[in-house]
Amino acid sequence: MTFGSILSRVLGAIYIIPWYAWMGHYGNIANALTAKSYNIYSLFLIISTAGIPGAIAKQIAKYNALNEYRVGQRLFKHGLLLMGIFGLVCAAIMYFCAPVFAAGDQRQVPVLRALACAVAIIPIMSIMRGYFQGYSNMMPSAMSQFVEQLARVIWMLVTAYVIMQVQHGNYLNAVIQSNFAAFIGAIFGILLLAFFYLRQKRQVDQLIATSDDDLQVSTSALFREIVEQSIPFILIDSGITLYQLVDQYTFHAMIASFIHASYDQIESWYALFGLNANKLIMIVVSLATAMSVTAIPLLSAAHARREWHDIARQLENTLELFFVVMIPASFGMAAIARPLYTVFYGPDKLGVAVLQLSSFTAISLGLFTVLLAMQQGLSENGLAIKYLVIGLVIKLLIQYPLIRLFKIFGPLVATNIAMFFTIAFSLKHLHIKYHYNLGRMSRRVIGILAFSVIMFVVVFLVEHVAGMFLSPDRRISAVIDLVLGVAAGCLVYGYLALKSGLAEVIGGSRVTSLRIKLRI
């Protein structure tokens, strides 16, 4: 699941290199249009799916753990019907209300309407993914995610090239087609999931035949259960999107109140953190997202069986795995920010600085995602929503003073501070209730942090030395610089983690065999 998510994110980032170049001097404006439209689109997707895929995965895992496979199957079929209805309704609202969401920018209206087509069918694809995840079968979800992204990227690049390079057309038409690509990708994703469903049907039918059938759940009760479980998922799943929407609807007005700049200039600044840096750090954050999706059915099953020790162990494992990957990935991205930004968007000192801060923000975004997902899996939706709301309120309160103080960096600083409170409350609650070993986990996190800092220093020095011989403003040189930095970072962090035994403690016997082979 993690591999599929990362691969999809990498594809979704790599396409930007030719796409951004083909847009010419409209690159940042085109990115700002895409970022704003996708934030609204993401929120509509979450509403249209109504959190049902996550709720379905959780409830199917619960019924499967109780050997009530027939109830889980009925739950999926009823959910599929709801998805079709919600998708069409939300797509219609998004299409007809596009002028309102555009907030006066008429260029954004056709872009939003192109995305409304995808909203109509993606909920069906999402619930099918939730169905497989409920059976702890992550491969179909991961494969469909990759195929969806691949089809989407191909459509985006072909249409952008034809419109901008062959026809020398309007950049807005290229952006519209790039957003319509979400619909094309969804079609391919659904077709692949349907194939996996038919292939797995015989095995599922056998499980249903052995079902206890002790639970008699009416159709109305199933619908009520879906809705009750899904409403918290709407709010929780939209957490990061809500933070981004706060930035989208406040940044321009707030910074324009004390800085005199053109509309397009402010939109270009917004694009630096709203899409340019965000697209790159979300590759790293996708690690956390994949882990959280996997954790929900596992925790839900343990909670249904009332296996408190297993819950504590699962909490520790998920958090430790998150930290061992996320912290060095974030530090590493910050160290190679200059060549990384140059490869994707061209040389830009301000863009590099924004990417460096965004790299550390990725840790907050990822931990926020994982913790709220854990609370969902443990049926603590109310608390998760409460902590999310507290964070959003803090974000709104400190947004303007921090933008005034830090300018373009203000929204990122505000996000980090607000998420800190949500994260702190969640960690404290989970520790008090489930008694996971906080002391042991803290020691490991300190070790991971120390190794990451050492790696950061080494990579930074490698980048500095390489910059003496390679021009940092040329893409080819930046690629070489990037490869050297990534190689140095992986070697240093990998060696330290293996030598200290940290990787072995968290990764288990497979890491042990690797350490022996490498004679470390």
Solvent accessible surface area in square Angstrom, and as a share of the most:
residue,aa,sasa,rsa
1,M,46,0.21
2,T,43,0.25
3,F,150,0.62
4,G,5,0.04
5,S,6,0.04
6,I,51,0.26
7,L,61,0.30
8,S,6,0.04
9,R,88,0.32
10,V,46,0.26
11,L,36,0.18
12,G,5,0.05
13,A,0,0.00
14,I,87,0.44
15,Y,5,0.02
16,I,0,0.00
17,I,43,0.22
18,P,41,0.26
19,W,2,0.01
20,Y,31,0.12
21,A,55,0.43
22,W,61,0.21
23,M,2,0.01
24,G,47,0.45
25,H,160,0.71
26,Y,85,0.32
27,G,2,0.02
28,N,33,0.17
29,I,17,0.09
30,A,0,0.00
31,N,0,0.00
32,A,2,0.02
33,L,5,0.02
34,T,8,0.05
35,A,4,0.03
36,K,21,0.09
37,S,0,0.00
38,Y,45,0.17
39,N,12,0.06
40,I,6,0.03
41,Y,11,0.04
42,S,36,0.23
43,L,39,0.19
44,F,16,0.07
45,L,34,0.17
46,I,27,0.14
47,I,71,0.36
48,S,0,0.00
49,T,13,0.07
50,A,7,0.06
51,G,3,0.03
52,I,0,0.00
53,P,20,0.13
54,G,18,0.17
55,A,1,0.01
56,I,1,0.01
57,A,2,0.02
58,K,6,0.03
59,Q,5,0.02
60,I,0,0.00
61,A,8,0.06
62,K,65,0.27
63,Y,10,0.04
64,N,22,0.12
65,A,35,0.27
66,L,76,0.38
67,N,47,0.24
68,E,5,0.02
69,Y,35,0.13
70,R,103,0.38
71,V,7,0.04
72,G,1,0.01
73,Q,18,0.08
74,R,77,0.28
75,L,0,0.00
76,F,7,0.03
77,K,118,0.50
78,H,39,0.18
79,G,0,0.00
80,L,60,0.30
81,L,108,0.54
82,L,22,0.11
83,M,0,0.00
84,G,20,0.19
85,I,88,0.44
86,F,60,0.25
87,G,0,0.00
88,L,120,0.60
89,V,78,0.45
90,C,11,0.06
91,A,11,0.08
92,A,42,0.33
93,I,78,0.40
94,M,0,0.00
95,Y,92,0.35
96,F,147,0.61
97,C,47,0.28
98,A,0,0.00
99,P,56,0.35
100,V,113,0.65
101,F,54,0.23
102,A,4,0.03
103,A,73,0.56
104,G,62,0.60
105,D,17,0.09
106,Q,125,0.56
107,R,64,0.23
108,Q,3,0.01
109,V,13,0.07
110,P,45,0.28
111,V,0,0.00
112,L,0,0.00
113,R,74,0.27
114,A,10,0.08
115,L,0,0.00
116,A,5,0.04
117,C,52,0.31
118,A,0,0.00
119,V,0,0.00
120,A,19,0.15
121,I,36,0.18
122,I,11,0.06
123,P,0,0.00
124,I,53,0.27
125,M,2,0.01
126,S,21,0.13
127,I,0,0.00
128,M,19,0.08
129,R,38,0.14
130,G,1,0.01
131,Y,2,0.01
132,F,1,0.00
133,Q,16,0.07
134,G,4,0.04
135,Y,41,0.16
136,S,69,0.44
137,N,48,0.25
138,M,29,0.13
139,M,91,0.40
140,P,1,0.01
141,S,1,0.00
142,A,13,0.10
143,M,80,0.36
144,S,0,0.00
145,Q,49,0.22
146,F,56,0.23
147,V,37,0.21
148,E,28,0.13
149,Q,29,0.13
150,L,68,0.34
151,A,14,0.11
152,R,27,0.10
153,V,9,0.05
154,I,95,0.48
155,W,86,0.30
156,M,2,0.01
157,L,43,0.22
158,V,87,0.50
159,T,21,0.12
160,A,0,0.00
161,Y,101,0.38
162,V,56,0.32
163,I,21,0.11
164,M,24,0.11
165,Q,69,0.31
166,V,90,0.52
167,Q,119,0.53
168,H,148,0.66
169,G,33,0.32
170,N,81,0.41
171,Y,23,0.09
172,L,34,0.17
173,N,76,0.39
174,A,0,0.00
175,V,0,0.00
176,I,37,0.19
177,Q,57,0.25
178,S,2,0.01
179,N,0,0.00
180,F,52,0.22
181,A,0,0.00
182,A,4,0.03
183,F,51,0.21
184,I,29,0.15
185,G,0,0.00
186,A,0,0.00
187,I,64,0.32
188,F,102,0.43
189,G,0,0.00
190,I,36,0.18
191,L,113,0.56
192,L,38,0.19
193,L,0,0.00
194,A,36,0.28
195,F,110,0.46
196,F,15,0.06
197,Y,41,0.16
198,L,125,0.62
199,R,153,0.56
200,Q,26,0.12
201,K,89,0.38
202,R,191,0.70
203,Q,114,0.51
204,V,3,0.02
205,D,63,0.33
206,Q,112,0.50
207,L,56,0.28
208,I,20,0.10
209,A,80,0.62
210,T,90,0.52
211,S,13,0.08
212,D,73,0.38
213,D,53,0.28
214,D,112,0.58
215,L,75,0.37
216,Q,158,0.70
217,V,27,0.16
218,S,64,0.41
219,T,58,0.34
220,S,74,0.48
221,A,22,0.17
222,L,0,0.00
223,F,55,0.23
224,R,136,0.50
225,E,29,0.13
226,I,2,0.01
227,V,63,0.36
228,E,105,0.47
229,Q,36,0.16
230,S,3,0.02
231,I,91,0.46
232,P,17,0.11
233,F,2,0.01
234,I,37,0.19
235,L,74,0.37
236,I,10,0.05
237,D,70,0.36
238,S,2,0.01
239,G,0,0.00
240,I,29,0.15
241,T,11,0.07
242,L,44,0.22
243,Y,4,0.01
244,Q,39,0.17
245,L,20,0.10
246,V,20,0.11
247,D,13,0.07
248,Q,10,0.05
249,Y,102,0.39
250,T,25,0.14
251,F,1,0.00
252,H,40,0.18
253,A,70,0.54
254,M,40,0.18
255,I,2,0.01
256,A,43,0.33
257,S,75,0.49
258,F,46,0.19
259,I,44,0.23
260,H,190,0.85
261,A,40,0.31
262,S,73,0.47
263,Y,104,0.40
264,D,64,0.33
265,Q,71,0.31
266,I,3,0.01
267,E,5,0.02
268,S,21,0.14
269,W,52,0.18
270,Y,6,0.02
271,A,0,0.00
272,L,5,0.03
273,F,11,0.04
274,G,15,0.14
275,L,12,0.06
276,N,0,0.00
277,A,0,0.00
278,N,29,0.15
279,K,38,0.16
280,L,2,0.01
281,I,5,0.02
282,M,20,0.09
283,I,30,0.15
284,V,12,0.07
285,V,0,0.00
286,S,1,0.00
287,L,18,0.09
288,A,0,0.00
289,T,47,0.27
290,A,2,0.01
291,M,14,0.06
292,S,4,0.03
293,V,38,0.22
294,T,40,0.23
295,A,2,0.02
296,I,16,0.08
297,P,3,0.02
298,L,71,0.35
299,L,0,0.00
300,S,6,0.04
301,A,16,0.12
302,A,1,0.00
303,H,52,0.23
304,A,33,0.26
305,R,113,0.41
306,R,167,0.61
307,E,67,0.30
308,W,114,0.40
309,H,153,0.69
310,D,27,0.14
311,I,0,0.00
312,A,12,0.09
313,R,116,0.42
314,Q,30,0.13
315,L,0,0.00
316,E,17,0.07
317,N,68,0.35
318,T,13,0.07
319,L,0,0.00
320,E,7,0.03
321,L,81,0.40
322,F,0,0.00
323,F,17,0.07
324,V,21,0.12
325,V,48,0.28
326,M,1,0.00
327,I,8,0.04
328,P,11,0.07
329,A,34,0.26
330,S,1,0.00
331,F,29,0.12
332,G,15,0.14
333,M,22,0.10
334,A,2,0.02
335,A,8,0.07
336,I,17,0.09
337,A,0,0.00
338,R,93,0.34
339,P,3,0.02
340,L,17,0.08
341,Y,3,0.01
342,T,1,0.01
343,V,13,0.08
344,F,16,0.07
345,Y,13,0.05
346,G,9,0.09
347,P,78,0.49
348,D,52,0.27
349,K,188,0.80
350,L,63,0.32
351,G,0,0.00
352,V,18,0.10
353,A,35,0.27
354,V,0,0.00
355,L,0,0.00
356,Q,68,0.30
357,L,49,0.24
358,S,1,0.01
359,S,0,0.00
360,F,73,0.31
361,T,2,0.01
362,A,1,0.00
363,I,35,0.18
364,S,19,0.12
365,L,10,0.05
366,G,0,0.00
367,L,13,0.07
368,F,4,0.02
369,T,27,0.16
370,V,0,0.00
371,L,2,0.01
372,L,3,0.02
373,A,6,0.05
374,M,0,0.00
375,Q,0,0.00
376,Q,3,0.01
377,G,0,0.00
378,L,2,0.01
379,S,59,0.38
380,E,17,0.08
381,N,19,0.10
382,G,55,0.53
383,L,52,0.26
384,A,0,0.00
385,I,35,0.18
386,K,115,0.49
387,Y,19,0.07
388,L,3,0.01
389,V,74,0.43
390,I,53,0.27
391,G,0,0.00
392,L,27,0.13
393,V,71,0.41
394,I,33,0.17
395,K,0,0.00
396,L,101,0.50
397,L,128,0.64
398,I,41,0.21
399,Q,0,0.00
400,Y,81,0.31
401,P,69,0.44
402,L,22,0.11
403,I,0,0.00
404,R,121,0.44
405,L,120,0.60
406,F,83,0.35
407,K,84,0.36
408,I,9,0.05
409,F,54,0.23
410,G,0,0.00
411,P,0,0.00
412,L,17,0.08
413,V,31,0.18
414,A,0,0.00
415,T,8,0.05
416,N,35,0.18
417,I,71,0.36
418,A,0,0.00
419,M,0,0.00
420,F,129,0.54
421,F,79,0.33
422,T,1,0.01
423,I,17,0.09
424,A,39,0.30
425,F,78,0.32
426,S,0,0.00
427,L,41,0.20
428,K,132,0.56
429,H,36,0.16
430,L,0,0.00
431,H,59,0.26
432,I,105,0.53
433,K,103,0.44
434,Y,13,0.05
435,H,141,0.63
436,Y,2,0.01
437,N,68,0.35
438,L,70,0.35
439,G,38,0.37
440,R,89,0.33
441,M,8,0.03
442,S,44,0.29
443,R,159,0.58
444,R,49,0.18
445,V,31,0.18
446,I,115,0.58
447,G,21,0.20
448,I,1,0.00
449,L,78,0.39
450,A,46,0.36
451,F,33,0.14
452,S,0,0.00
453,V,68,0.39
454,I,81,0.41
455,M,9,0.04
456,F,55,0.23
457,V,75,0.43
458,V,48,0.28
459,V,2,0.01
460,F,104,0.43
461,L,101,0.50
462,V,45,0.26
463,E,9,0.04
464,H,103,0.46
465,V,76,0.44
466,A,9,0.07
467,G,22,0.21
468,M,129,0.58
469,F,164,0.68
470,L,45,0.22
471,S,47,0.30
472,P,42,0.26
473,D,86,0.45
474,R,160,0.58
475,R,85,0.31
476,I,128,0.65
477,S,15,0.10
478,A,1,0.01
479,V,65,0.37
480,I,82,0.42
481,D,5,0.02
482,L,27,0.14
483,V,93,0.54
484,L,84,0.42
485,G,1,0.01
486,V,69,0.39
487,A,46,0.35
488,A,17,0.13
489,G,7,0.06
490,C,88,0.53
491,L,132,0.65
492,V,33,0.19
493,Y,27,0.10
494,G,26,0.25
495,Y,111,0.42
496,L,40,0.20
497,A,5,0.04
498,L,15,0.07
499,K,125,0.53
500,S,65,0.42
501,G,19,0.18
502,L,16,0.08
503,A,19,0.15
504,E,41,0.19
505,V,83,0.48
506,I,36,0.18
507,G,42,0.40
508,G,33,0.32
509,S,92,0.59
510,R,207,0.75
511,V,29,0.17
512,T,36,0.21
513,S,52,0.33
514,L,85,0.42
515,R,64,0.23
516,I,108,0.55
517,K,160,0.68
518,L,97,0.48
519,R,224,0.82
520,I,46,0.24
